[in-house]
Amino acid sequence: PEISFAKIQKDIKNLVRNGHAPSQKKTNLYQYISDFVQWVENGEILTDNGEKFKKGTIKNYKGFKEQFRLFQEHKGKEFDFDDVDSDFYDSFIQYFNSKDYSPNTIGRHIKNLKTIIRHARERGLTNNIEVDKKYFKTIKVETQQIYLTEKELEKIYKLDLTKKPKLDETRDIFLLGVRLAQRFSDYHNISADNIQQYDDGKELIEIIQQKGGIKVHIPIHWQTREILEKYNYSLPKIYEQKLNARIKTVGEEAKINAPIIVEKVKGGQKIRETVPKYKLIKTHTARRTGITLMYLNGIPPIDIMKISGHQTEEEFLKYIKVSTLVTAQNLSNHEY
């Protein structure tokens, strides 16, 4: 068959970028998903920036591969590219709803499927365009995000955890995340090398953020200094998943119990429930808290963005979490 010029360009690009192009053997959908995951893991498929995918993304694709295998097992059928249509989409979502998966988890699996089929289509292995149609949408709902007040942070800081070293380390690393206002991946392994001294005698922490490669400089809060010195500028090693679990226990012990109304979607049905605030604390709460508290203390967004790494004020204002009550209280202090 005739090969288009565009396809030749694509193959050359793959050869230059990856050193070689993956083989184009005849394959079914699940086999292609398996191959795709292996290519991503091996670095044979790279990001748009020409970099290897991060471990979290690779883990995400592996999880999708396993879920697709279980879906096929559940349906008693091996699906091919041409089987992916509106009926497949409905069945796929119903399957995950039956397992009480969150909408965002379902949406992530749909997004991965769309990515992989598009990749196969670019290589001439399928003509499926159903994944590009409006009905084949990636589901996403806004999750309940919180920030902690200074009073709540003080309760966490003053908690006596001397007999619980793992929780003590968790508390310290979380508070460090608040004061640095960075993602866990950007600060969990900082050391004395990140502290830069300038001609005026001031010291700042310098971090290059993984997302976007943005270099930021952060003033050293007294809690930051205290925590770094406590561990001799070498933080305890802890996985983010472990910290996410343990910080909830810290929050519970600190009695961060304010009732929070959350909306969830279970089995395709939207439900509301009230949970104590500590159940919603996670690693990213630290960054969101640090940024929000700076904003509430009157620091201009443009200055906070130089620390947070946000590129636009619109993006920044969507990120911070200020309750309507706090907004009303702030407005009451101004004439308008």
C-alpha contacts under 8 A as a table, 3 or more apart, distances in Angstrom:
res1	aa1	res2	aa2	distance
3	I	7	K	6.71
3	I	8	I	7.21
4	S	7	K	5.26
4	S	8	I	6.53
5	F	8	I	5.09
5	F	9	Q	6.29
6	A	9	Q	5.10
6	A	10	K	6.22
7	K	10	K	4.91
7	K	11	D	6.20
7	K	122	E	7.71
7	K	123	R	7.50
8	I	11	D	5.17
8	I	12	I	6.21
9	Q	12	I	5.15
9	Q	13	K	6.14
10	K	13	K	5.09
10	K	14	N	6.32
11	D	14	N	5.07
11	D	15	L	6.22
11	D	21	A	6.97
12	I	15	L	5.02
12	I	16	V	6.18
13	K	16	V	5.20
13	K	17	R	5.95
14	N	17	R	5.08
14	N	18	N	5.69
14	N	19	G	7.38
14	N	20	H	6.66
14	N	21	A	5.64
15	L	18	N	5.49
15	L	19	G	4.93
15	L	20	H	4.43
15	L	21	A	5.39
16	V	19	G	5.52
16	V	20	H	7.30
17	R	20	H	7.90
17	R	50	G	7.16
18	N	21	A	6.86
18	N	43	G	7.55
18	N	44	E	5.48
18	N	45	I	7.02
18	N	46	L	7.72
20	H	44	E	7.75
21	A	44	E	7.58
22	P	39	W	7.73
22	P	44	E	7.39
24	Q	123	R	7.73
24	Q	125	L	7.77
26	K	125	L	7.81
27	T	31	Q	6.00
27	T	32	Y	6.16
28	N	31	Q	5.41
28	N	32	Y	6.19
28	N	79	F	7.29
28	N	80	D	5.25
28	N	81	F	7.05
29	L	32	Y	5.07
29	L	33	I	6.19
29	L	79	F	6.20
29	L	80	D	4.78
29	L	81	F	5.55
30	Y	33	I	4.95
30	Y	34	S	6.22
30	Y	65	K	7.75
30	Y	68	F	7.48
30	Y	69	R	7.29
30	Y	78	E	7.62
30	Y	79	F	7.23
30	Y	80	D	7.63
31	Q	34	S	5.03
31	Q	35	D	6.18
32	Y	35	D	4.93
32	Y	36	F	5.93
32	Y	120	A	7.84
33	I	36	F	5.03
33	I	37	V	6.21
33	I	65	K	6.41
33	I	116	I	6.75
34	S	37	V	5.27
34	S	38	Q	6.32
34	S	65	K	6.63
35	D	38	Q	5.08
35	D	39	W	6.12
36	F	39	W	5.08
36	F	40	V	6.18
36	F	116	I	7.14
37	V	40	V	5.15
37	V	41	E	6.14
37	V	58	I	7.26
37	V	61	Y	6.14
37	V	62	K	6.41
37	V	65	K	7.68
38	Q	41	E	5.02
38	Q	42	N	6.01
39	W	42	N	5.10
39	W	43	G	5.97
39	W	44	E	4.74
39	W	45	I	5.54
40	V	43	G	5.20
40	V	44	E	5.96
40	V	45	I	4.96
40	V	46	L	6.82
40	V	52	K	7.59
40	V	53	F	6.78
40	V	58	I	6.84
41	E	44	E	7.67
41	E	53	F	7.53
41	E	58	I	6.19
42	N	45	I	7.76
43	G	46	L	5.98
43	G	52	K	5.49
43	G	53	F	7.43
45	I	52	K	7.55
46	L	49	N	7.57
46	L	50	G	5.32
46	L	51	E	5.37
46	L	52	K	5.07
46	L	53	F	6.36
47	T	50	G	5.18
47	T	51	E	5.29
47	T	52	K	6.26
47	T	53	F	6.23
48	D	51	E	7.43
53	F	57	T	6.24
53	F	58	I	6.57
54	K	57	T	5.40
54	K	58	I	6.40
55	K	58	I	5.08
55	K	59	K	6.07
56	G	59	K	5.07
56	G	60	N	6.15
57	T	60	N	4.90
57	T	61	Y	6.34
58	I	61	Y	5.17
58	I	62	K	6.23
59	K	62	K	5.04
59	K	63	G	6.13
60	N	63	G	5.12
60	N	64	F	6.34
61	Y	64	F	5.02
61	Y	65	K	6.23
61	Y	112	N	7.01
62	K	65	K	5.06
62	K	66	E	6.43
63	G	66	E	5.25
63	G	67	Q	6.24
64	F	67	Q	5.02
64	F	68	F	6.06
64	F	109	H	5.85
64	F	112	N	7.14
65	K	68	F	5.20
65	K	69	R	6.31
66	E	69	R	5.06
66	E	70	L	6.31
67	Q	70	L	5.06
67	Q	71	F	6.09
68	F	71	F	4.92
68	F	72	Q	6.24
69	R	72	Q	5.22
69	R	73	E	6.25
70	L	73	E	4.92
70	L	74	H	6.04
71	F	74	H	4.99
71	F	75	K	6.22
71	F	92	F	7.61
71	F	95	Y	7.31
72	Q	75	K	5.10
72	Q	76	G	5.80
72	Q	77	K	5.40
72	Q	78	E	5.84
72	Q	79	F	7.14
73	E	76	G	4.99
73	E	77	K	6.76
79	F	83	D	5.95
79	F	84	V	7.74
80	D	83	D	5.39
80	D	84	V	7.33
81	F	84	V	5.82
81	F	117	I	7.39
81	F	126	T	6.49
81	F	128	N	6.66
82	D	85	D	7.39
82	D	126	T	7.63
82	D	128	N	6.18
83	D	88	F	6.82
84	V	87	D	7.75
84	V	88	F	5.37
84	V	89	Y	7.02
84	V	128	N	7.73
84	V	130	E	7.03
84	V	131	V	7.66
85	D	88	F	5.18
85	D	89	Y	6.17
85	D	130	E	5.71
85	D	131	V	7.53
86	S	89	Y	4.97
86	S	90	D	6.28
86	S	130	E	7.64
86	S	135	Y	7.39
86	S	136	F	7.25
87	D	90	D	5.26
87	D	91	S	6.16
88	F	91	S	5.08
88	F	92	F	5.92
89	Y	92	F	5.08
89	Y	93	I	6.31
89	Y	136	F	6.71
90	D	93	I	5.33
90	D	94	Q	6.14
91	S	94	Q	5.07
91	S	95	Y	6.10
92	F	95	Y	5.26
92	F	96	F	6.64
93	I	96	F	5.31
93	I	97	N	6.10
93	I	106	I	6.96
94	Q	97	N	4.96
94	Q	98	S	6.10
95	Y	98	S	5.23
95	Y	99	K	6.74
96	F	99	K	5.07
96	F	100	D	6.46
96	F	101	Y	5.56
96	F	106	I	6.56
96	F	267	G	7.93
97	N	100	D	4.93
97	N	101	Y	5.74
97	N	102	S	7.81
97	N	266	K	6.88
97	N	267	G	4.25
97	N	268	G	5.71
98	S	101	Y	7.69
98	S	267	G	5.66
99	K	267	G	7.27
100	D	266	K	5.23
100	D	267	G	5.03
101	Y	105	T	6.31
101	Y	106	I	6.54
101	Y	266	K	6.99
101	Y	267	G	7.39
102	S	105	T	5.25
102	S	106	I	6.36
102	S	264	K	7.74
102	S	265	V	6.30
102	S	266	K	6.64
103	P	106	I	5.08
103	P	107	G	5.96
103	P	139	I	6.01
103	P	140	K	6.05
103	P	141	V	6.65
103	P	265	V	6.65
103	P	268	G	8.00
104	N	107	G	4.84
104	N	108	R	6.09
104	N	139	I	6.20
104	N	140	K	4.94
104	N	141	V	6.36
105	T	108	R	5.07
105	T	109	H	6.52
106	I	109	H	5.24
106	I	110	I	6.35
106	I	139	I	6.81
107	G	110	I	5.06
107	G	111	K	6.10
107	G	138	T	4.77
107	G	139	I	4.23
107	G	140	K	5.91
108	R	111	K	5.06
108	R	112	N	6.27
108	R	138	T	7.26
108	R	139	I	7.76
109	H	112	N	5.12
109	H	113	L	6.27
110	I	113	L	5.11
110	I	114	K	6.22
110	I	137	K	7.79
110	I	138	T	5.84
110	I	139	I	7.84
111	K	114	K	5.15
111	K	115	T	6.21
111	K	138	T	5.88
112	N	115	T	5.07
112	N	116	I	6.21
113	L	116	I	5.24
113	L	117	I	6.16
114	K	117	I	5.31
114	K	118	R	6.08
114	K	131	V	5.69
114	K	132	D	7.81
115	T	118	R	5.26
115	T	119	H	6.19
116	I	119	H	5.01
116	I	120	A	6.28
117	I	120	A	5.01
117	I	121	R	6.08
117	I	126	T	7.81
117	I	128	N	7.58
117	I	131	V	7.75
118	R	121	R	4.93
118	R	122	E	6.19
119	H	122	E	5.22
119	H	123	R	6.57
120	A	123	R	5.18
120	A	124	G	6.47
120	A	125	L	5.34
120	A	126	T	6.27
121	R	124	G	5.03
121	R	125	L	5.47
121	R	126	T	4.83
121	R	127	N	5.90
121	R	128	N	7.02
122	E	125	L	7.61
124	G	127	N	7.33
128	N	131	V	7.26
129	I	132	D	5.48
129	I	133	K	7.10
130	E	133	K	5.38
130	E	136	F	7.08
131	V	136	F	5.47
132	D	136	F	6.73
133	K	136	F	5.65
133	K	137	K	7.76
134	K	137	K	6.01
144	Q	262	V	6.25
144	Q	263	E	7.60
144	Q	280	L	7.87
145	Q	280	L	7.51
145	Q	285	T	7.51
145	Q	321	K	7.35
146	I	280	L	7.16
146	I	281	I	7.43
146	I	285	T	6.51
146	I	288	R	7.69
146	I	289	T	7.75
146	I	321	K	6.52
147	Y	285	T	5.89
147	Y	286	A	7.56
147	Y	288	R	6.05
147	Y	289	T	4.50
147	Y	292	T	7.21
147	Y	321	K	6.47
148	L	152	E	5.94
148	L	153	L	6.52
148	L	285	T	7.71
148	L	289	T	5.65
149	T	152	E	5.15
149	T	153	L	6.26
149	T	289	T	7.63
149	T	293	L	7.52
150	E	153	L	4.96
150	E	154	E	6.09
150	E	293	L	7.86
151	K	154	E	5.04
151	K	155	K	6.37
152	E	155	K	5.10
152	E	156	I	6.41
152	E	256	I	6.61
153	L	156	I	5.06
153	L	157	Y	6.05
153	L	175	L	7.80
154	E	157	Y	4.90
154	E	158	K	6.06
155	K	158	K	5.32
155	K	159	L	6.22
155	K	254	A	5.71
155	K	255	K	7.98
156	I	159	L	5.31
156	I	171	R	7.14
156	I	250	V	7.16
156	I	251	G	6.86
156	I	254	A	5.46
157	Y	171	R	7.44
157	Y	175	L	7.75
159	L	253	E	7.80
159	L	254	A	6.36
160	D	163	K	7.97
161	L	164	K	5.02
161	L	165	P	6.66
161	L	167	L	6.64
161	L	168	D	5.26
162	T	165	P	6.14
162	T	168	D	6.78
164	K	167	L	5.53
164	K	168	D	6.10
165	P	168	D	4.79
165	P	169	E	6.15
166	K	169	E	5.23
166	K	170	T	6.21
167	L	170	T	4.86
167	L	171	R	6.04
167	L	246	R	6.46
167	L	247	I	7.44
167	L	249	T	7.87
167	L	250	V	6.48
168	D	171	R	5.19
168	D	172	D	6.30
169	E	172	D	5.14
169	E	173	I	6.16
169	E	236	P	6.97
170	T	173	I	5.31
170	T	174	F	6.08
170	T	243	L	6.00
170	T	246	R	6.63
170	T	247	I	6.22
170	T	250	V	7.91
171	R	174	F	5.20
171	R	175	L	6.18
171	R	247	I	6.70
171	R	250	V	6.76
172	D	175	L	5.20
172	D	176	L	6.13
172	D	227	I	6.36
173	I	176	L	5.00
173	I	177	G	6.27
173	I	188	H	7.46
173	I	227	I	7.99
173	I	235	L	7.81
174	F	177	G	5.05
174	F	178	V	6.48
174	F	247	I	7.53
174	F	283	T	6.65
174	F	286	A	6.04
175	L	178	V	4.96
175	L	179	R	6.36
175	L	223	Q	7.71
175	L	224	T	7.96
175	L	286	A	6.88
176	L	179	R	5.23
176	L	180	L	6.06
176	L	223	Q	7.24
176	L	224	T	5.64
176	L	227	I	7.08
177	G	180	L	5.20
177	G	181	A	5.61
177	G	182	Q	6.04
177	G	183	R	7.28
177	G	184	F	6.81
177	G	187	Y	7.18
177	G	283	T	7.83
177	G	286	A	5.17
177	G	287	R	5.83
177	G	290	G	7.65
178	V	181	A	5.11
178	V	182	Q	7.64
178	V	285	T	7.98
178	V	286	A	4.31
178	V	287	R	5.29
178	V	288	R	7.64
178	V	289	T	6.01
178	V	290	G	4.47
178	V	291	I	7.96
179	R	221	H	6.38
179	R	223	Q	7.29
179	R	224	T	6.38
179	R	290	G	5.76
180	L	187	Y	7.87
180	L	218	I	6.58
180	L	220	I	7.99
180	L	224	T	7.56
180	L	287	R	7.41
180	L	290	G	7.09
181	A	286	A	6.82
181	A	287	R	4.18
181	A	288	R	6.99
181	A	289	T	7.54
181	A	290	G	4.86
181	A	291	I	5.85
181	A	307	I	7.45
181	A	308	S	6.37
182	Q	186	D	6.26
182	Q	187	Y	6.46
182	Q	287	R	5.29
182	Q	308	S	6.48
183	R	186	D	5.30
183	R	187	Y	6.66
183	R	284	H	6.60
183	R	287	R	6.15
184	F	187	Y	5.48
184	F	188	H	5.58
184	F	240	E	7.35
184	F	283	T	6.61
184	F	284	H	7.13
185	S	188	H	6.02
185	S	210	Q	7.53
186	D	189	N	7.53
186	D	190	I	7.91
186	D	207	I	7.11
186	D	208	I	7.42
186	D	209	Q	5.69
186	D	210	Q	6.48
187	Y	190	I	5.33
187	Y	207	I	7.63
188	H	235	L	7.08
188	H	237	K	7.87
189	N	234	S	7.42
189	N	235	L	6.40
189	N	237	K	7.88
190	I	193	D	7.56
190	I	194	N	6.23
190	I	233	Y	7.64
190	I	234	S	7.35
190	I	235	L	7.39
191	S	194	N	5.69
191	S	195	I	7.63
191	S	228	L	7.96
191	S	233	Y	5.02
191	S	234	S	5.71
191	S	235	L	7.61
192	A	195	I	5.48
192	A	233	Y	5.59
192	A	234	S	7.99
193	D	196	Q	7.56
194	N	205	I	5.39
194	N	206	E	5.18
194	N	207	I	6.57
195	I	203	E	6.47
195	I	204	L	5.68
195	I	205	I	4.51
195	I	206	E	6.19
196	Q	203	E	5.54
196	Q	204	L	5.40
196	Q	205	I	6.09
196	Q	206	E	6.60
197	Q	201	G	6.27
197	Q	202	K	5.85
197	Q	203	E	4.44
197	Q	204	L	6.60
198	Y	201	G	5.43
198	Y	202	K	5.63
198	Y	203	E	6.33
199	D	202	K	7.39
203	E	219	P	7.23
203	E	220	I	7.11
204	L	217	H	5.97
204	L	218	I	5.44
204	L	219	P	5.02
204	L	220	I	5.99
205	I	217	H	5.52
205	I	218	I	5.04
205	I	219	P	6.50
205	I	220	I	6.69
206	E	215	K	7.03
206	E	216	V	5.81
206	E	217	H	4.64
206	E	218	I	6.52
207	I	215	K	5.73
207	I	216	V	5.47
207	I	217	H	6.58
208	I	213	G	5.74
208	I	214	I	5.44
208	I	215	K	4.22
208	I	216	V	6.27
209	Q	212	G	6.66
209	Q	213	G	5.07
209	Q	214	I	5.18
209	Q	215	K	6.21
209	Q	216	V	7.44
209	Q	309	G	7.84
210	Q	213	G	5.21
210	Q	214	I	7.47
211	K	214	I	7.22
214	I	309	G	6.55
216	V	306	K	6.44
216	V	307	I	5.45
216	V	308	S	7.61
216	V	309	G	6.98
217	H	306	K	7.68
217	H	307	I	6.20
218	I	307	I	6.05
220	I	224	T	6.04
220	I	225	R	6.54
221	H	224	T	5.08
221	H	225	R	6.50
222	W	225	R	5.16
222	W	226	E	6.15
223	Q	226	E	4.96
223	Q	227	I	6.06
224	T	227	I	5.34
224	T	228	L	6.17
225	R	228	L	5.25
225	R	229	E	6.05
226	E	229	E	5.28
226	E	230	K	6.09
227	I	230	K	5.02
227	I	231	Y	6.63
228	L	231	Y	5.46
228	L	232	N	6.04
228	L	233	Y	4.68
228	L	234	S	7.18
228	L	235	L	7.20
229	E	232	N	4.72
229	E	233	Y	5.75
230	K	233	Y	7.57
231	Y	234	S	5.51
231	Y	235	L	5.81
231	Y	236	P	7.50
232	N	235	L	7.84
238	I	242	K	6.72
238	I	243	L	6.73
239	Y	242	K	5.33
239	Y	243	L	6.36
240	E	243	L	4.99
240	E	244	N	6.07
240	E	283	T	7.08
241	Q	244	N	5.12
241	Q	245	A	6.50
242	K	245	A	5.24
242	K	246	R	6.16
243	L	246	R	5.09
243	L	247	I	5.80
243	L	282	K	7.58
243	L	283	T	6.81
244	N	247	I	5.61
244	N	248	K	6.90
244	N	281	I	7.53
244	N	282	K	4.79
244	N	283	T	5.69
245	A	248	K	5.80
245	A	249	T	7.16
245	A	282	K	7.65
246	R	249	T	5.13
246	R	250	V	6.40
247	I	250	V	4.87
247	I	251	G	6.07
247	I	281	I	6.75
247	I	282	K	6.53
247	I	283	T	7.78
248	K	251	G	4.95
248	K	252	E	6.11
248	K	278	Y	5.40
248	K	279	K	5.64
248	K	280	L	7.43
248	K	281	I	5.83
248	K	282	K	7.12
249	T	252	E	4.99
249	T	253	E	6.21
249	T	278	Y	7.72
250	V	253	E	5.16
250	V	254	A	6.15
251	G	254	A	5.01
251	G	255	K	6.19
251	G	256	I	5.38
251	G	278	Y	4.86
251	G	279	K	7.85
251	G	281	I	7.42
252	E	255	K	4.98
252	E	256	I	5.89
252	E	257	N	7.10
252	E	278	Y	5.65
252	E	279	K	7.87
253	E	256	I	7.75
255	K	278	Y	7.78
256	I	276	P	7.27
256	I	277	K	5.92
256	I	278	Y	5.30
257	N	276	P	4.62
257	N	277	K	5.23
257	N	278	Y	6.14
258	A	276	P	5.51
258	A	277	K	5.28
259	P	274	T	6.09
259	P	275	V	5.61
259	P	276	P	4.72
259	P	277	K	5.95
260	I	274	T	5.39
260	I	275	V	5.38
260	I	276	P	6.06
260	I	277	K	5.86
261	I	272	R	6.82
261	I	273	E	5.71
261	I	274	T	4.37
261	I	275	V	6.51
262	V	272	R	5.71
262	V	273	E	5.57
262	V	274	T	6.13
262	V	275	V	7.34
263	E	270	K	6.77
263	E	271	I	5.68
263	E	272	R	4.51
263	E	273	E	6.57
264	K	270	K	5.61
264	K	271	I	5.30
264	K	272	R	6.26
264	K	273	E	7.95
265	V	268	G	5.76
265	V	269	Q	5.19
265	V	270	K	4.28
265	V	271	I	6.04
266	K	269	Q	5.26
266	K	270	K	6.45
266	K	271	I	7.23
275	V	279	K	6.91
276	P	279	K	5.96
276	P	280	L	7.80
277	K	280	L	5.58
277	K	281	I	7.06
278	Y	281	I	5.34
281	I	285	T	5.87
282	K	285	T	5.31
282	K	286	A	7.41
283	T	286	A	5.74
283	T	287	R	7.64
284	H	287	R	5.39
284	H	288	R	6.34
285	T	288	R	5.06
285	T	289	T	5.80
286	A	289	T	5.10
286	A	290	G	6.20
287	R	290	G	5.20
287	R	291	I	6.27
288	R	291	I	5.32
288	R	292	T	6.00
288	R	319	Y	7.49
288	R	320	I	6.37
288	R	321	K	7.39
289	T	292	T	5.15
289	T	293	L	5.99
290	G	293	L	5.38
290	G	294	M	6.35
291	I	294	M	5.29
291	I	295	Y	6.42
291	I	304	I	6.98
291	I	308	S	7.16
291	I	320	I	6.77
292	T	295	Y	5.08
292	T	296	L	6.23
292	T	320	I	5.26
292	T	321	K	6.27
292	T	322	V	7.07
293	L	296	L	4.97
293	L	297	N	6.09
294	M	297	N	5.10
294	M	298	G	6.70
294	M	299	I	5.69
294	M	304	I	7.14
295	Y	298	G	5.37
295	Y	299	I	5.29
295	Y	300	P	6.77
295	Y	301	P	6.70
295	Y	304	I	7.49
296	L	299	I	7.39
299	I	303	D	6.83
299	I	304	I	6.81
300	P	303	D	5.49
300	P	304	I	6.54
301	P	304	I	5.02
301	P	305	M	5.99
301	P	313	E	6.89
301	P	316	F	7.55
302	I	305	M	5.20
302	I	306	K	6.74
302	I	313	E	7.13
303	D	306	K	5.36
303	D	307	I	7.15
304	I	307	I	5.30
304	I	308	S	6.11
305	M	308	S	4.84
305	M	309	G	5.38
305	M	310	H	5.13
305	M	311	Q	7.07
305	M	313	E	7.79
305	M	316	F	7.17
306	K	309	G	5.63
306	K	310	H	7.38
310	H	313	E	7.48
310	H	315	E	6.68
310	H	316	F	5.84
311	Q	315	E	7.16
311	Q	316	F	7.72
312	T	315	E	5.26
312	T	316	F	6.29
313	E	316	F	4.86
313	E	317	L	6.07
314	E	317	L	5.30
314	E	318	K	6.37
315	E	318	K	5.33
315	E	319	Y	6.41
316	F	319	Y	5.09
316	F	320	I	6.58
317	L	320	I	5.58
318	K	321	K	7.84
322	V	326	V	6.42
322	V	327	T	6.78
323	S	326	V	5.32
323	S	327	T	6.35
324	T	327	T	4.98
324	T	328	A	6.10
325	L	328	A	5.15
325	L	329	Q	6.20
326	V	329	Q	5.02
326	V	330	N	6.13
327	T	330	N	5.14
327	T	331	L	6.17
328	A	331	L	5.06
328	A	332	S	6.20
329	Q	332	S	5.16
329	Q	333	N	6.88
330	N	333	N	5.46
330	N	334	H	7.26
331	L	334	H	5.38
331	L	335	E	7.74
332	S	335	E	7.40
